[in-house]
Structure formats: C-alpha cells, structure tokens
Amino acid sequence: MWATWWVWVVAGFGLGVLEVLVPGFIFLGFAIGAVLTGVLVGVGLLGANVPLLVLVFAVLSVAAWLVLRRTVGVREGQVKLWDRDINDN
C-alpha cells in the first residue's frame, strides 16, 4: 500500500485539508512532503522499500517546513512584547 503513489498524494491532500481546518502551518509541511513523496514514487525514483519511503517523506517534510518558515513564517514585529503590566502601580 505504501509503495502506491496515489496513497501518498491522497494523504498529502488530506493533510492539506486538515491544515485549512487547523491553521498555523502545522500540517502544511507534512502535506507537501507527502505529495512530493507520491510524485517520486509515481515517477519511479523510489521503490517499495517502506523505511526509505518514510525517510524521504520525513526529509521532504522538514525541507518544506523550513522553506515555508522562511517565506511566510515569523516576521519582524510580529511578536508583541509587554514592558509593563496592568497591575503595576
């Protein structure tokens, strides 16, 4: 089952839908990793070796997350720092 390309693509689209329901760029890196793994299996660059498929999925997911973090991640001034408390007199 894991060596079938469309399983990876469907899982990636499922994770993409989950990202829409739970925003925060948590599942989007996994979704991109799953779709890219499905593409690599579909093209024939990866075989039925499940540990290798999981490793490629993990590496692609981390790479996608890093690219997303760099492009749409934390921006300057996004974090609000409080310098005084409302209870300070």
C-alpha positions as CSV (number, residue, x, y, z in Angstrom):
1,M,0.0,0.0,0.0
2,W,2.8,2.5,0.9
3,A,4.5,1.9,-2.5
4,T,1.4,3.2,-4.4
5,W,1.9,6.7,-5.5
6,W,-1.7,7.8,-5.2
7,V,-1.8,6.8,-1.5
8,W,0.9,9.4,-0.8
9,V,-0.9,12.1,-2.9
10,V,-4.3,11.5,-1.2
11,A,-2.6,11.6,2.2
12,G,-1.0,14.9,1.2
13,F,-4.3,16.4,0.1
14,G,-5.9,15.1,3.3
15,L,-3.2,16.8,5.4
16,G,-3.8,20.0,3.3
17,V,-7.5,19.9,4.2
18,L,-6.5,19.4,7.8
19,E,-4.3,22.4,7.6
20,V,-7.2,24.5,6.4
21,L,-9.3,23.3,9.4
22,V,-6.4,23.8,11.9
23,P,-4.4,26.8,10.7
24,G,-0.9,27.6,11.8
25,F,1.4,25.9,9.2
26,I,1.5,22.7,11.2
27,F,0.3,20.2,8.7
28,L,1.3,22.0,5.5
29,G,4.9,20.8,5.6
30,F,3.7,17.2,6.0
31,A,1.2,17.7,3.2
32,I,3.9,19.0,0.8
33,G,6.3,16.1,1.9
34,A,3.6,13.5,1.2
35,V,2.7,14.9,-2.2
36,L,6.4,15.1,-3.2
37,T,6.9,11.6,-2.0
38,G,3.9,10.4,-4.1
39,V,5.4,12.2,-7.1
40,L,8.8,10.5,-6.6
41,V,7.1,7.1,-6.2
42,G,4.9,7.8,-9.3
43,V,7.9,8.7,-11.4
44,G,9.7,5.6,-10.4
45,L,12.6,7.1,-8.4
46,L,11.5,5.3,-5.2
47,G,10.6,1.6,-4.8
48,A,8.6,-0.4,-2.3
49,N,11.1,0.0,0.5
50,V,8.9,1.4,3.3
51,P,11.7,2.6,5.6
52,L,13.2,4.5,2.7
53,L,9.8,6.0,1.8
54,V,9.3,7.1,5.4
55,L,12.8,8.6,5.5
56,V,12.3,10.5,2.2
57,F,8.9,11.7,3.5
58,A,10.5,13.0,6.7
59,V,13.3,14.8,4.9
60,L,11.0,16.4,2.4
61,S,8.6,17.4,5.1
62,V,11.3,19.1,7.1
63,A,12.6,20.8,4.0
64,A,9.1,22.0,3.1
65,W,8.6,23.3,6.6
66,L,11.9,25.2,6.6
67,V,11.0,26.8,3.2
68,L,7.6,27.7,4.5
69,R,9.1,29.1,7.7
70,R,11.5,31.3,5.7
71,T,8.8,32.6,3.3
72,V,5.7,33.0,5.4
73,G,7.0,32.4,9.0
74,V,7.8,34.8,11.8
75,R,8.2,38.4,10.6
76,E,9.8,41.3,12.3
77,G,7.5,42.9,14.8
78,Q,5.0,40.0,14.8
79,V,5.6,39.2,18.5
80,K,4.2,41.7,21.0
81,L,6.5,42.3,23.9
82,W,4.8,43.8,27.0
83,D,7.0,46.1,29.0
84,R,4.5,46.9,31.7
85,D,1.7,45.1,33.5
86,I,-1.8,46.4,34.0
87,N,-1.4,45.7,37.7
88,D,1.8,47.7,38.1
89,N,1.2,51.0,40.0
